[in-house]
């Protein structure tokens, strides 16, 4: 697949995600588009990122989430050297939680 086609496909996916307005819409879309394992992996990674930002140790994170140290390391590398995607969404979640009085999980 050429890069232009890949970019167009990614853009369509990102537009689809951005069109979702509620948690229920999100859940339905991701249930349809992802396998249970894919969804579990993404959910685990965001939880690992959240725990890393809370200064939890790799051992604590592995015990609590079941994530491998390789996954934890990969997420940690993305937090420190990535595109700031995890940082942005975790910040938005924290801001929303503080404004609504809810907890992030």
C-alpha positions in Angstrom: 0.0 0.0 0.0 1.4 3.4 -0.9 1.8 6.1 1.7 -0.9 8.3 0.2 -3.5 5.5 0.4 -2.4 4.8 4.0 -2.8 8.4 5.0 -6.3 8.6 3.4 -7.3 5.5 5.4 -5.9 6.8 8.6 -7.6 10.2 8.0 -11.0 8.4 7.5 -10.4 6.4 10.7 -9.5 9.6 12.7 -12.5 11.4 11.3 -14.7 8.5 12.3 -13.3 8.6 15.9 -13.7 12.4 16.1 -17.3 12.1 15.0 -18.2 10.1 18.2 -20.0 12.1 20.8 -20.8 9.8 23.6 -19.2 7.0 25.5 -21.9 4.7 24.2 -21.2 5.6 20.6 -17.5 5.1 21.3 -18.1 1.7 22.9 -20.3 0.5 19.9 -17.8 1.7 17.3 -14.8 0.1 19.0 -16.7 -3.1 19.6 -17.4 -3.2 15.9 -14.0 -2.2 14.6 -11.7 -4.0 17.1 -11.3 -7.5 18.3 -11.6 -8.0 22.1 -7.8 -8.5 22.2 -7.1 -5.3 20.4 -9.5 -3.4 22.6 -8.0 -5.0 25.7 -4.5 -4.1 24.5 -5.4 -0.4 24.0 -7.2 -0.2 27.3 -4.3 -1.7 29.0 -1.8 0.7 27.4 -3.8 3.8 28.5 -4.0 2.4 32.0 -0.3 1.7 32.0 0.3 5.3 30.9 -1.9 6.6 33.6 -0.1 4.6 36.2 3.3 5.6 34.9 2.3 9.3 35.2 1.3 8.5 38.8 4.9 7.3 39.4 3.9 3.7 39.9 6.7 1.1 39.6 7.0 -1.3 36.7 6.4 -4.2 39.2 3.3 -2.6 40.6 1.9 -1.8 37.1 2.6 -5.3 35.9 0.9 -6.8 38.9 -2.1 -4.6 38.7 -2.7 -4.6 34.9 -1.1 -7.9 33.8 1.0 -5.9 31.3 4.4 -7.2 30.4 7.5 -5.2 31.2 8.0 -4.8 27.5 4.6 -3.2 27.1 5.2 -1.0 30.1 8.6 0.0 28.7 7.1 0.8 25.3 4.4 3.0 26.8 7.0 4.7 29.0 9.1 5.4 25.9 6.0 6.9 24.2 5.4 9.1 27.3 8.9 10.3 27.3 9.8 10.5 23.6 6.6 10.1 21.6 4.1 12.5 20.0 2.6 13.4 23.4 -0.6 11.6 22.5 -0.9 9.8 25.9 0.0 13.0 27.7 -2.7 15.0 26.0 -5.5 12.6 26.5 -4.6 11.9 30.1 -4.5 15.6 30.8 -7.9 16.1 29.2 -9.3 13.2 31.2 -7.9 14.7 34.4 -9.3 18.1 33.6 -12.7 16.7 32.8 -12.7 14.6 36.0 -11.8 17.6 38.1 -14.5 19.7 36.6 -17.2 17.0 37.0 -15.9 15.5 40.3 -15.5 12.1 38.7 -12.6 9.7 38.9 -10.6 8.8 35.7 -11.5 5.1 35.8 
